[in-house]
Amino acid sequence: MKFVRFKKNNIEKIGIFNYDETRVLDLNEILNKNFLSMIDVVENIDNKDLEVLAKAKIDSKYQGNLVKDIKICSPIKRSIHDIICVGVNYRDHLEETQKNFDKGFDKPKKIVYFSKRAYEIIGPEDSVKSRMDLDKKLDYEVELAVIIGKKGKDIPEKDVEEYIFGYSIFNDFSARELQQSHVQWYRGKSLDTYSAMGPVILHKSALPFPIEVDIKSFVNGELRQSSNTRLFLADIPKIISEISTGITLEAGDIIITGTPAGVGLGFNPPKFLKKGDQVICEIPEIGKLKNIIE
């Protein structure tokens, strides 16, 4: 099941893709409910609703809207809290970080957590409003995003899937000079429009847990990053169990799980983004997230 936030005639709605993903069906029309936002859906949809939606997406009586006639938006416009980020979570990215970013950076003994502010999360086909006046070293990072489905604290690893709603693709655009010039990465990660997510939230029921999916990024058609989430240094059960120990997670929280090798900084010379560049992030089971640098 793929959940979508979309606009038609400038009216925002929540929907699901039909069986062949040529149409988006209005979720509230199918369920005869009034979900106000994707976070409302994440927090309050129940198993009976999911059963109804699963039948509707293969039922020809629900015509919905052709994808070409609507604007697909980021699934969640604003996270309820700052986005929780995991750093250096692929071994190959650790190696390129040591080589090109911080030669004294050792393999972390613990999971690296930091946060990313997103005034508004941009979606597929949206432009990144680059701030080259602040930092010319604009970089990309494809990541798997995990969307929390219900409130939880001190979650055991064996119970983690119960607290997940689904998954999306995230591009953690990064201003590398700002990131390097401060002890913390927060400012270099948090410029407006430097958070992109989409095109959908894939419900957790679509994939076995813990999930193993290919993850790639392309810049102007050139493959830059290619890996699989089975190569995480810390897997999703470990991450969510640990971050929830003593910290309450809520429905709608977004956790991004790290990026593999191949970021612009990792090349010699570096391949930072320029105005006009097109970046595509791909996880086949979820889709493609395309953004243009403006």
Secondary structure, DSSP 4 states (H G I P E B T S, - for coil): -EEEEEEETTEEEEEEE-TTSSEEEEHHHHHT----SHHHHHHH--HHHHHHHHHHTT-TT---EEGGGSEEE-S-SS-SSPEEEEES-BHHHHHHHHHHT-TT-PPPSS-EEEEE--SS-B-TTPEE---TTT-S-EE--EEEEEEE-S-BSS--GGGGGGGEEEEEEEEE-EEHHHHHHSSSSHHHH-STT-EEEEEEEEEGGGS-SS---EEEEEETTEEEEEEEGGGBSS-HHHHHHHHTTTS-B-TT-EEE----S--GGGSSS-----TT-EEEEEETTTEEEEEEE-
